């Protein structure tokens, strides 16, 4: 049977007091550790929430910004087809995007088939992770200053695999400009001009404001559509839209 405290020797009482103090110190240390852990957990949670909020802000345009309807075609837009058509197909595209290159011949064929019934509009949306996309967009705009936007547009898409990963893609674009008989000095000057940079940025911002986050993105008469999986599917979609507007 254990001894009662009153029966303990002085030595045993001292040892007991030491044990009680050690237990209290241990409990105090544990409480401090748990307190610090909770504080850091809350800090981490707060930082994580803040980062998520910034990411969401970066990827989600503010809804209080007033933007024109997506199907309003401006004089600065590059267009093909019938400018008086009731059907407007707008594409936001990235010249370095493989999916955009896949849709490029489809759109070209659609234009040949529906050119008198549809207005085709091209807008730049160079994705930040495509290092040469912005430069390619500026190259088409520079060619456009000399009346050769669509010719440069086609050449850049036709040769996408050649220039995409180059560190000196501008050399390729200059060669394409030469093949079109452009004034090369003017082309080189335009491609770095603030005017051309502003035009590409303006297209990009217009897409960003309406929530575009991938390319290509299409709008048919102002309504965003799910990307058709084939030429025939795209053709039928346009035919149905034409029928519904007659």
DOMAR-52849 format. One line per field, with one value per residue (C-alpha): x, y, z; residue number from 1. Coordinates in pm, 1 decimal. Each point is the difference from the previous one (the first is absolute). Last residue first. Layout:
<sites>
px X ... .
py Y ... .
pz Z ... .
seq NUM ... .
</sites>
This chain:
<sites>
px -3414.0 195.6 -70.2 109.8 332.2 62.0 -78.1 241.9 272.0 -36.6 -15.3 329.6 170.9 -115.7 109.9 342.1 53.2 -15.4 -187.2 134.3 -278.5 -155.2 13.9 -298.0 47.5 -125.1 228.1 282.4 305.6 286.7 324.6 156.7 -48.1 -77.1 -268.4 -208.7 -160.2 256.0 288.9 -116.4 -14.9 333.6 166.5 -134.0 122.5 338.6 45.7 -90.5 214.0 306.9 -55.1 -19.3 291.3 226.1 219.1 -162.9 -45.8 371.6 83.7 -288.0 101.8 353.8 -132.9 -226.9 -214.4 41.3 -201.4 302.9 189.2 -266.2 28.4 377.4 -51.4 -230.8 268.2 259.5 -251.9 -3.9 348.3 -26.8 -180.7 -268.1 -293.7 190.1 -4.4 -307.0 -214.3 93.3 -346.8 -136.3 258.1 -42.7 -379.1 -2.5 271.9 -225.3 -299.0 173.5 153.6 -121.1 321.1 -110.1 -139.7 353.2 77.1 -319.3 96.4 348.7 -146.8 -207.7 308.2 192.2 -281.1 -7.5 377.4 32.4 -324.7 -63.0 -151.9 -276.0 -27.4 -368.1 -18.2 -330.1 -116.7 -347.7 -190.7 -312.3 -239.4 -242.3 210.1 310.2 -190.0 185.6 339.3 -16.5 -83.0 305.5 228.4 -162.9 73.1 355.9 64.5 -176.5 302.7 236.5 -221.6 25.9 380.5 9.1 298.5 -211.4 -244.9 -366.5 -320.3 -239.9 -312.3 -269.8 -258.6 -319.9 -228.2 244.6 66.5 377.3 -14.9 310.5 328.5 79.1 288.0 -138.7 120.8 -320.0 -195.0 -234.4 -254.4 -58.4 163.0 -238.8 193.4 166.0 -97.7 215.8 -198.9 40.6 370.9 188.2 69.9 343.3 210.4 -268.0 -31.9 373.8 7.3 -276.6 172.4 318.9 -189.9 -172.3 331.2 152.6 -291.6 17.3 372.5 -50.1 -273.5 223.8 287.7 -214.3 -134.3 351.7 122.4 -284.0 62.0 369.1 -82.1 -251.7 252.3 265.9 -242.0 -96.4 366.8 70.3 -296.7 119.6 352.8 -136.0 -203.6 305.5 214.3 -265.8 -2.9 379.2 -8.6 -269.4 207.4 304.9 -202.8 -141.2 -354.2 -254.2 -206.0 -8.7 -162.7 222.1 -105.9 -130.0 .
py 3439.0 15.5 -356.9 -143.8 186.6 -129.7 -355.3 32.2 136.1 -291.0 -245.8 130.5 -26.5 -361.0 -81.5 159.9 -204.8 4.1 330.0 228.8 67.4 329.4 346.6 206.2 339.1 -105.3 -305.2 48.1 -223.3 -64.1 -145.9 22.6 0.5 239.1 226.1 169.5 293.3 247.5 -224.9 -5.8 379.3 18.3 -226.8 197.1 326.1 -155.3 -94.8 354.3 161.5 -197.6 109.4 368.3 -32.8 -97.6 -311.1 -178.4 331.8 75.4 -345.2 14.6 350.5 -119.3 -308.5 179.0 -299.2 -222.9 -286.2 -232.1 278.0 10.7 -375.9 39.4 273.8 -233.6 -268.3 243.8 109.5 -356.9 51.2 -206.4 -273.4 -214.3 91.2 83.0 -329.6 -167.8 305.0 7.0 -10.4 212.8 273.2 -12.3 23.0 303.4 163.3 -24.2 108.6 316.6 101.0 355.3 176.4 86.4 -353.0 -134.5 181.2 -138.1 -350.5 41.5 144.1 -315.1 -214.9 200.7 -50.7 -373.4 -47.2 -87.7 -193.7 -13.9 350.8 -102.7 218.2 96.3 180.6 54.7 -137.3 73.6 -203.2 164.1 -263.3 -29.6 87.5 -174.5 -313.4 -270.1 163.4 137.0 -344.2 -139.5 258.6 -59.9 -372.7 70.4 211.8 -231.6 -226.2 298.4 139.4 -334.8 15.6 348.3 204.6 234.4 61.4 54.2 175.4 -83.0 195.0 -142.1 255.9 -103.1 279.3 75.5 359.8 -33.0 -311.9 -210.8 60.8 230.9 145.4 226.7 362.3 136.3 -153.7 -298.9 -8.8 -373.0 -7.2 258.1 305.3 -16.9 170.5 -109.5 -96.4 -372.3 5.1 -247.2 -342.6 -151.3 252.4 54.2 -374.8 -32.4 292.4 -155.2 -334.5 167.8 178.4 -318.5 -182.6 283.8 -9.9 -376.6 18.2 266.8 -206.8 -307.2 210.6 122.2 -348.9 -145.8 281.4 -69.6 -374.3 54.8 239.8 -244.4 -283.7 213.3 86.6 -367.6 -98.0 278.9 -116.2 -361.2 103.4 202.3 -300.6 -226.0 244.8 17.3 -381.0 -10.3 249.3 -200.6 -320.5 168.4 139.2 -346.3 -84.4 -89.6 314.5 -61.0 -340.8 -304.7 -239.1 -348.0 .
pz -9156.1 325.9 108.6 -334.8 15.1 351.9 -109.9 -292.5 231.1 241.2 -289.3 -138.1 339.2 37.1 -354.1 56.9 314.3 380.3 31.7 276.0 247.8 -96.8 156.9 -112.4 -164.9 -342.4 12.1 247.0 -18.6 240.0 -132.9 241.5 375.7 287.8 -146.8 268.7 -179.4 133.1 -102.7 -359.8 -27.4 179.9 -254.6 -294.6 156.1 76.4 -364.2 -110.9 270.0 -105.2 -360.1 96.4 240.3 -287.5 11.5 -295.4 -180.4 -35.4 -128.3 -250.5 -111.3 -61.3 -177.1 -248.4 -85.1 -303.9 145.0 12.0 178.7 271.9 44.4 32.9 261.7 189.2 4.2 135.2 265.8 130.0 147.2 321.0 -189.7 158.6 -221.3 -322.0 -192.3 148.9 -81.2 -368.7 -155.4 287.6 -58.7 -376.9 23.9 232.2 -213.2 -306.3 208.9 121.5 -333.4 -63.1 98.7 353.7 6.9 -26.6 324.9 155.0 -109.4 149.3 320.8 48.2 -61.1 262.1 250.7 -64.8 21.9 370.4 29.3 376.9 -3.0 -244.3 -309.3 -44.9 -331.8 -176.8 -336.1 -137.9 -259.5 -143.8 -129.4 -292.2 -304.2 129.3 101.0 -195.5 -44.6 355.0 132.2 -178.0 159.8 337.0 -25.6 -118.3 316.0 245.8 42.3 24.1 276.1 181.3 -25.3 163.8 -118.9 -213.7 287.9 -84.4 94.7 -283.0 -85.5 -226.7 -108.4 -178.8 -120.9 -280.4 -102.0 26.7 -218.3 32.5 175.4 290.2 196.8 270.7 21.0 -154.5 287.3 -3.6 283.2 51.9 344.6 140.8 121.8 341.3 326.6 289.1 309.8 -59.8 76.2 -215.5 147.9 -52.6 188.3 262.1 51.6 31.6 241.0 210.3 0.2 116.3 279.6 105.5 17.4 200.2 244.2 34.3 57.0 265.8 164.9 2.1 132.8 289.4 69.5 9.5 224.3 245.3 -14.5 77.2 282.5 149.4 -24.3 170.2 281.9 40.7 23.3 248.4 211.5 -13.7 95.6 292.3 121.3 -31.9 195.7 271.2 19.7 24.0 283.7 178.1 -37.9 149.1 288.9 70.2 -96.1 268.8 -43.3 -377.8 49.7 -80.9 -270.6 98.9 .
seq 246 245 244 243 242 241 240 239 238 237 236 235 234 233 232 231 230 229 228 227 226 225 224 223 222 221 220 219 218 217 216 215 214 213 212 211 210 209 208 207 206 205 204 203 202 201 200 199 198 197 196 195 194 193 192 191 190 189 188 187 186 185 184 183 182 181 180 179 178 177 176 175 174 173 172 171 170 169 168 167 166 165 164 163 162 161 160 159 158 157 156 155 154 153 152 151 150 149 148 147 146 145 144 143 142 141 140 139 138 137 136 135 134 133 132 131 130 129 128 127 126 125 124 123 122 121 120 119 118 117 116 115 114 113 112 111 110 109 108 107 106 105 104 103 102 101 100 99 98 97 96 95 94 93 92 91 90 89 88 87 86 85 84 83 82 81 80 79 78 77 76 75 74 73 72 71 70 69 68 67 66 65 64 63 62 61 60 59 58 57 56 55 54 53 52 51 50 49 48 47 46 45 44 43 42 41 40 39 38 37 36 35 34 33 32 31 30 29 28 27 26 25 24 23 22 21 20 19 18 17 16 15 14 13 12 11 10 9 8 7 6 5 4 3 2 1 .
</sites>
